[in-house]
Amino acid sequence: MNYLQGAIHELKNVTWPTEKEVIRLTKITLSFLVLFTLLFFFTDSILSGAFSTLYASINI
């Protein structure tokens, strides 16, 4: 039970972010998510097309 009391005490000392900070950081996270998703999609599409062309030219 001492562990639980210690955990509760520590949670009371935590400085929680404000709603404004949470929204701002969520927007940043989602922006990076979209950016990297598009980056990987286009990189995969370009490399897939390049390798398909390469394999077709050497008849594999």
ChimeraX commands (.cxc) that place a marker at each C-alpha (Angstrom):
marker #1 position 0.00,0.00,0.00 radius 0.5
marker #1 position 2.96,2.29,0.59 radius 0.5
marker #1 position 3.84,2.10,-3.14 radius 0.5
marker #1 position 0.36,3.28,-4.12 radius 0.5
marker #1 position 0.48,6.20,-1.69 radius 0.5
marker #1 position 3.89,7.21,-3.07 radius 0.5
marker #1 position 2.58,7.05,-6.63 radius 0.5
marker #1 position -0.41,9.23,-5.77 radius 0.5
marker #1 position 1.87,11.71,-4.01 radius 0.5
marker #1 position 4.13,11.93,-7.08 radius 0.5
marker #1 position 1.15,12.43,-9.40 radius 0.5
marker #1 position 0.11,15.43,-7.33 radius 0.5
marker #1 position 3.55,16.98,-7.98 radius 0.5
marker #1 position 3.31,16.59,-11.76 radius 0.5
marker #1 position 2.98,19.79,-13.77 radius 0.5
marker #1 position 0.29,18.89,-16.28 radius 0.5
marker #1 position 0.17,20.72,-19.64 radius 0.5
marker #1 position -2.58,23.22,-20.28 radius 0.5
marker #1 position -5.30,22.51,-22.80 radius 0.5
marker #1 position -3.69,25.02,-25.18 radius 0.5
marker #1 position -0.33,23.21,-24.97 radius 0.5
marker #1 position -1.96,19.83,-25.55 radius 0.5
marker #1 position -3.76,21.11,-28.65 radius 0.5
marker #1 position -0.58,22.74,-30.02 radius 0.5
marker #1 position 1.53,19.63,-29.48 radius 0.5
marker #1 position -1.18,17.40,-30.96 radius 0.5
marker #1 position -1.25,19.57,-34.10 radius 0.5
marker #1 position 2.55,19.34,-34.39 radius 0.5
marker #1 position 2.43,15.56,-33.96 radius 0.5
marker #1 position -0.31,15.14,-36.57 radius 0.5
marker #1 position 1.53,17.43,-38.98 radius 0.5
marker #1 position 4.66,15.31,-38.74 radius 0.5
marker #1 position 2.56,12.17,-39.11 radius 0.5
marker #1 position 1.04,13.45,-42.36 radius 0.5
marker #1 position 4.41,14.72,-43.61 radius 0.5
marker #1 position 6.21,11.42,-43.06 radius 0.5
marker #1 position 3.28,9.40,-44.40 radius 0.5
marker #1 position 3.41,11.38,-47.65 radius 0.5
marker #1 position 7.20,11.17,-47.75 radius 0.5
marker #1 position 7.18,7.37,-47.40 radius 0.5
marker #1 position 4.29,7.00,-49.87 radius 0.5
marker #1 position 5.98,9.01,-52.61 radius 0.5
marker #1 position 9.39,7.45,-51.97 radius 0.5
marker #1 position 7.82,3.97,-52.17 radius 0.5
marker #1 position 5.93,4.88,-55.35 radius 0.5
marker #1 position 9.03,6.25,-57.06 radius 0.5
marker #1 position 11.24,3.31,-56.07 radius 0.5
marker #1 position 8.55,0.80,-56.99 radius 0.5
marker #1 position 8.22,2.31,-60.46 radius 0.5
marker #1 position 11.99,2.46,-60.89 radius 0.5
marker #1 position 12.50,-1.17,-59.91 radius 0.5
marker #1 position 9.57,-2.33,-62.05 radius 0.5
marker #1 position 11.14,-0.59,-65.04 radius 0.5
marker #1 position 14.54,-2.03,-64.21 radius 0.5
marker #1 position 13.22,-5.58,-63.84 radius 0.5
marker #1 position 11.19,-5.28,-67.04 radius 0.5
marker #1 position 14.26,-4.15,-68.96 radius 0.5
marker #1 position 16.29,-7.19,-67.86 radius 0.5
marker #1 position 13.36,-9.61,-68.29 radius 0.5
marker #1 position 13.02,-10.85,-64.72 radius 0.5
marker link #1:1,2 radius 0.2
marker link #1:2,3 radius 0.2
marker link #1:3,4 radius 0.2
marker link #1:4,5 radius 0.2
marker link #1:5,6 radius 0.2
marker link #1:6,7 radius 0.2
marker link #1:7,8 radius 0.2
marker link #1:8,9 radius 0.2
marker link #1:9,10 radius 0.2
marker link #1:10,11 radius 0.2
marker link #1:11,12 radius 0.2
marker link #1:12,13 radius 0.2
marker link #1:13,14 radius 0.2
marker link #1:14,15 radius 0.2
marker link #1:15,16 radius 0.2
marker link #1:16,17 radius 0.2
marker link #1:17,18 radius 0.2
marker link #1:18,19 radius 0.2
marker link #1:19,20 radius 0.2
marker link #1:20,21 radius 0.2
marker link #1:21,22 radius 0.2
marker link #1:22,23 radius 0.2
marker link #1:23,24 radius 0.2
marker link #1:24,25 radius 0.2
marker link #1:25,26 radius 0.2
marker link #1:26,27 radius 0.2
marker link #1:27,28 radius 0.2
marker link #1:28,29 radius 0.2
marker link #1:29,30 radius 0.2
marker link #1:30,31 radius 0.2
marker link #1:31,32 radius 0.2
marker link #1:32,33 radius 0.2
marker link #1:33,34 radius 0.2
marker link #1:34,35 radius 0.2
marker link #1:35,36 radius 0.2
marker link #1:36,37 radius 0.2
marker link #1:37,38 radius 0.2
marker link #1:38,39 radius 0.2
marker link #1:39,40 radius 0.2
marker link #1:40,41 radius 0.2
marker link #1:41,42 radius 0.2
marker link #1:42,43 radius 0.2
marker link #1:43,44 radius 0.2
marker link #1:44,45 radius 0.2
marker link #1:45,46 radius 0.2
marker link #1:46,47 radius 0.2
marker link #1:47,48 radius 0.2
marker link #1:48,49 radius 0.2
marker link #1:49,50 radius 0.2
marker link #1:50,51 radius 0.2
marker link #1:51,52 radius 0.2
marker link #1:52,53 radius 0.2
marker link #1:53,54 radius 0.2
marker link #1:54,55 radius 0.2
marker link #1:55,56 radius 0.2
marker link #1:56,57 radius 0.2
marker link #1:57,58 radius 0.2
marker link #1:58,59 radius 0.2
marker link #1:59,60 radius 0.2
view
